[in-house]
Amino acid sequence: MPELPEVETVRRGLQPVMEGRIIARADVNRPDLRWPFPDNMAERLSGRTVMALRRRSKYILADLDSGETLIIHLGMSGRMQIDQHNSAKFHQEAAILKKHDHVVFHMQDGTRIAFNDARRFGAMDLTDTAGVENHWLINKLGPEPLGNAFDETYLFEALKKKSAPIKTALLDQHIVAGLGNIYVCEVLFRTGISPKRKASNLSATRAASLVPAIREVLNEAIESGGSSLRDHRQTNGELGYFQHNFAVYDREGQHCSNDCGSKIFRVVQSGRSSFYCPKCQR
């Protein structure tokens, strides 16, 4: 499942070709993805100008001049593919993937943007821009980890109420929006905190150390185009490459990068694999 860096990478890739541009025509090629598309979606998108392209947690928000916002969730395999008629490689790949182009935006300048989703776990919805924060997908999300509302005091207060392991608590989208399994594993390694430690047992100092580490890891991942483990592609079709910088994630049995003499372990928590160094993380 794409996490915040992958979604932000896609948003940044779409921004130059969508923001301030007109959707000349939208093709909706099936009635649903993860759930049904909103009524008359193609008609409500066609002819509209994209006023702003934002991200909230793992959702891309396209604000339209109609006063509606298109909410896009990539799901497990969703991609936004851009064709500006200048890439032979794109045309070759597009011919293979075309059957999974479920929603296509034909921009006024001739750019074609396809939402391609082989597994169909993605989603789209339309809602009033003024009330988008009240939409059922968004209204219970916690603060953005790169925003001002997410600070040391907030996180300590939120965590001290949680009896769950810190790994599970940081994955709770009500506490902080957008974090996923990969980046929480990396953050906990950088801060020396075991994923098994009870969230409420963290001292204020250790809880505070998570905030800059979260921002650091996320920003590094965004600059690297995200992590491509299975399905993630940038809008130009290229892979992200932050996976080459993993210190612990998916490195079970390998030597710790801190040269502490230990190896990386894996434990399953709430159905998710946690990777950590038992010597460096306490």
C-alpha positions as CSV (number, residue, x, y, z in Angstrom):
1,M,0.0,0.0,0.0
2,P,1.5,3.4,-1.0
3,E,2.4,5.5,2.0
4,L,2.8,9.2,2.4
5,P,6.0,9.6,0.4
6,E,4.7,7.6,-2.6
7,V,1.5,9.6,-2.7
8,E,3.3,12.9,-2.3
9,T,5.6,11.9,-5.2
10,V,2.6,11.2,-7.4
11,R,1.0,14.5,-6.4
12,R,4.2,16.4,-7.3
13,G,4.4,14.6,-10.6
14,L,0.8,15.5,-11.5
15,Q,1.0,19.1,-10.4
16,P,2.7,20.6,-13.5
17,V,0.2,18.9,-15.9
18,M,-3.0,19.2,-13.9
19,E,-2.9,22.3,-11.5
20,G,-4.3,25.3,-13.3
21,R,-5.2,23.2,-16.3
22,I,-8.6,22.2,-17.8
23,I,-9.8,18.6,-18.0
24,A,-11.2,18.7,-21.6
25,R,-12.7,15.2,-21.2
26,A,-12.8,12.5,-18.5
27,D,-13.4,8.9,-19.5
28,V,-14.7,6.6,-16.8
29,N,-14.3,3.1,-18.2
30,R,-16.0,1.0,-15.5
31,P,-18.7,1.7,-12.8
32,D,-16.4,1.1,-9.8
33,L,-13.1,0.3,-8.3
34,R,-13.0,-0.5,-4.6
35,W,-16.5,1.0,-4.4
36,P,-18.8,2.6,-7.0
37,F,-17.8,5.9,-8.6
38,P,-20.0,8.9,-7.8
39,D,-22.9,9.5,-10.1
40,N,-22.1,11.2,-13.4
41,M,-18.4,11.5,-12.5
42,A,-17.3,11.9,-16.1
43,E,-19.7,14.8,-16.7
44,R,-18.8,16.4,-13.4
45,L,-15.0,16.3,-14.3
46,S,-15.2,17.2,-18.0
47,G,-14.6,20.9,-18.7
48,R,-13.4,21.7,-15.2
49,T,-10.3,23.5,-14.2
50,V,-8.1,22.0,-11.5
51,M,-7.6,24.9,-9.2
52,A,-5.2,23.1,-6.7
53,L,-3.7,19.7,-6.2
54,R,-3.2,18.8,-2.6
55,R,-2.5,15.7,-0.4
56,R,-4.2,14.7,2.8
57,S,-2.6,11.6,4.4
58,K,-2.6,9.0,1.6
59,Y,-5.2,10.8,-0.5
60,I,-4.7,13.2,-3.5
61,L,-7.2,16.0,-3.5
62,A,-7.9,17.8,-6.8
63,D,-9.9,21.0,-6.1
64,L,-12.1,22.0,-9.1
65,D,-13.5,25.3,-10.2
66,S,-17.0,23.7,-9.8
67,G,-16.6,23.8,-6.0
68,E,-16.0,20.1,-5.9
69,T,-12.9,18.1,-4.9
70,L,-11.9,14.9,-6.5
71,I,-10.5,12.5,-3.9
72,I,-8.0,9.9,-5.3
73,H,-6.7,6.9,-3.4
74,L,-4.2,4.7,-5.2
75,G,-4.9,1.5,-3.3
76,M,-2.4,-1.3,-3.6
77,S,-1.5,-1.1,-7.3
78,G,-3.0,2.2,-8.6
79,R,-0.8,4.4,-10.7
80,M,-1.3,7.8,-12.4
81,Q,0.4,7.6,-15.8
82,I,1.2,10.7,-17.7
83,D,1.5,10.7,-21.5
84,Q,2.7,13.9,-23.1
85,H,3.2,12.3,-26.5
86,N,7.0,12.4,-26.2
87,S,7.9,9.0,-24.8
88,A,8.2,5.9,-26.9
89,K,8.7,3.8,-23.8
90,F,5.4,5.1,-22.4
91,H,3.5,4.1,-25.5
92,Q,5.0,0.6,-25.4
93,E,4.0,0.2,-21.8
94,A,0.6,1.8,-22.2
95,A,-0.3,-0.6,-24.9
96,I,0.2,-3.5,-22.4
97,L,-1.5,-1.8,-19.5
98,K,-4.4,-0.1,-21.4
99,K,-7.0,-2.6,-20.2
100,H,-6.4,-1.3,-16.6
101,D,-6.8,2.4,-17.5
102,H,-10.1,2.8,-15.6
103,V,-10.2,6.6,-15.5
104,V,-8.5,8.8,-18.1
105,F,-8.2,12.5,-18.0
106,H,-7.7,14.2,-21.4
107,M,-6.3,17.6,-20.6
108,Q,-6.9,20.6,-22.8
109,D,-3.2,20.8,-23.9
110,G,-3.3,17.2,-25.2
111,T,-1.8,15.5,-22.1
112,R,-3.4,12.2,-21.2
113,I,-3.4,11.1,-17.6
114,A,-4.6,7.6,-16.8
115,F,-5.5,6.1,-13.5
116,N,-4.3,2.5,-14.0
117,D,-5.2,-0.1,-11.3
118,A,-4.7,-3.8,-12.1
119,R,-6.1,-5.0,-8.7
120,R,-8.8,-2.3,-8.5
121,F,-8.3,-1.5,-4.8
122,G,-8.0,2.2,-5.6
123,A,-10.9,4.6,-5.2
124,M,-12.2,8.0,-6.4
125,D,-14.9,10.2,-5.0
126,L,-16.3,13.7,-5.5
127,T,-17.3,15.9,-2.6
128,D,-17.8,19.6,-1.9
129,T,-14.5,21.4,-1.5
130,A,-15.7,23.4,1.5
131,G,-16.6,20.3,3.4
132,V,-13.8,18.0,2.2
133,E,-12.4,17.7,5.8
134,N,-15.7,16.2,6.8
135,H,-15.7,13.5,4.2
136,W,-15.9,10.0,5.7
137,L,-12.5,9.1,4.3
138,I,-10.8,12.1,5.9
139,N,-12.7,13.3,8.9
140,K,-11.0,11.0,11.5
141,L,-7.4,11.4,10.3
142,G,-4.8,12.7,12.7
143,P,-2.4,15.6,11.9
144,E,0.0,15.6,9.0
145,P,3.4,14.5,10.1
146,L,5.1,17.3,8.1
147,G,2.7,19.9,9.4
148,N,2.9,22.3,12.3
149,A,0.1,20.6,14.3
150,F,2.4,17.5,14.7
151,D,4.9,18.4,17.4
152,E,6.6,16.8,20.4
153,T,3.9,17.8,22.9
154,Y,1.1,16.5,20.7
155,L,2.7,13.2,20.1
156,F,3.7,12.5,23.7
157,E,0.1,13.3,24.9
158,A,-1.3,11.0,22.2
159,L,1.0,8.1,22.9
160,K,0.7,8.1,26.7
161,K,-3.0,7.1,26.3
162,K,-2.1,4.1,24.2
163,S,-1.4,0.7,25.7
164,A,-0.5,-0.8,22.3
165,P,3.1,-1.3,21.1
166,I,4.7,1.9,19.7
167,K,4.8,0.4,16.2
168,T,1.0,-0.2,16.2
169,A,0.4,3.2,17.7
170,L,2.3,5.1,15.0
171,L,0.4,3.2,12.3
172,D,-2.9,4.4,13.8
173,Q,-4.1,7.0,11.3
174,H,-6.1,8.7,14.1
175,I,-2.8,9.6,15.8
176,V,-0.8,10.7,12.7
177,A,-1.9,10.6,9.1
178,G,0.0,8.9,6.3
179,L,2.6,6.7,8.1
180,G,2.8,3.1,7.0
181,N,4.7,0.0,7.9
182,I,7.9,0.7,5.9
183,Y,8.6,4.2,7.3
184,V,7.6,3.4,10.9
185,C,10.2,0.6,10.9
186,E,12.8,3.0,9.7
187,V,11.9,5.7,12.1
188,L,12.0,3.4,15.1
189,F,15.5,2.2,14.1
190,R,16.8,5.7,13.8
191,T,15.5,6.6,17.3
192,G,16.6,3.3,18.9
193,I,13.1,2.4,20.0
194,S,12.0,-1.2,19.9
195,P,8.7,-1.7,18.0
196,K,7.6,-3.9,20.9
197,R,7.9,-1.2,23.5
198,K,4.5,-0.1,24.9
199,A,3.6,3.4,23.6
200,S,2.5,4.7,26.9
201,N,5.8,3.8,28.5
202,L,7.8,6.1,26.3
203,S,9.3,9.0,28.2
204,A,8.7,12.5,27.0
205,T,12.2,12.7,25.6
206,R,12.0,9.5,23.7
207,A,8.6,10.3,22.3
208,A,9.8,13.8,21.3
209,S,12.7,12.1,19.4
210,L,10.2,10.5,17.1
211,V,9.0,13.8,15.6
212,P,12.2,14.9,13.8
213,A,13.0,11.3,12.8
214,I,9.6,10.9,11.2
215,R,10.0,14.2,9.3
216,E,13.6,13.2,8.3
217,V,12.7,9.8,7.0
218,L,9.6,11.0,5.1
219,N,11.5,13.9,3.4
220,E,14.3,11.6,2.4
221,A,11.8,9.2,0.9
222,I,9.9,11.9,-1.0
223,E,13.2,13.2,-2.5
224,S,14.0,9.6,-3.5
225,G,10.6,9.2,-5.3
226,G,9.2,6.9,-2.6
227,S,9.9,3.1,-2.3
228,S,9.1,0.7,-5.1
229,L,8.8,-2.8,-3.6
230,R,6.0,-4.1,-5.9
231,D,3.7,-1.7,-7.7
232,H,4.7,1.9,-7.0
233,R,5.7,3.9,-10.0
234,Q,6.2,7.7,-10.3
235,T,4.0,9.5,-12.8
236,N,6.7,9.1,-15.5
237,G,6.8,5.4,-15.0
238,E,10.1,5.3,-13.1
239,L,10.7,3.4,-9.9
240,G,11.2,5.1,-6.6
241,Y,14.6,4.2,-5.0
242,F,14.3,4.8,-1.3
243,Q,14.2,1.0,-0.8
244,H,18.0,1.1,-1.4
245,N,18.4,3.1,1.8
246,F,16.4,0.8,4.1
247,A,18.3,0.2,7.4
248,V,15.9,-2.5,8.7
249,Y,12.8,-3.0,6.5
250,D,12.8,-6.3,4.7
251,R,16.4,-7.0,5.9
252,E,15.6,-10.0,8.2
253,G,18.8,-11.9,8.9
254,Q,21.1,-9.3,7.5
255,H,23.8,-7.5,9.6
256,C,22.7,-4.3,11.4
257,S,23.9,-1.3,9.5
258,N,25.2,0.1,12.8
259,D,27.9,-2.6,12.9
260,C,26.7,-3.6,16.4
261,G,27.3,-7.2,15.8
262,S,23.6,-8.1,15.7
263,K,21.3,-9.1,12.8
264,I,17.9,-7.7,11.8
265,F,15.0,-9.6,13.3
266,R,11.4,-9.8,12.2
267,V,8.3,-10.0,14.4
268,V,4.6,-9.9,13.4
269,Q,2.6,-7.2,15.1
270,S,-1.1,-6.8,14.3
271,G,-0.7,-8.8,11.1
272,R,2.3,-6.6,9.9
273,S,6.0,-7.5,9.8
274,S,8.2,-5.3,12.0
275,F,11.9,-5.3,11.3
276,Y,14.3,-4.2,14.0
277,C,17.7,-4.6,15.6
278,P,17.3,-6.1,19.1
279,K,20.6,-4.7,20.2
280,C,20.2,-1.1,18.9
281,Q,16.5,-0.8,19.7
282,R,15.2,-0.9,23.3
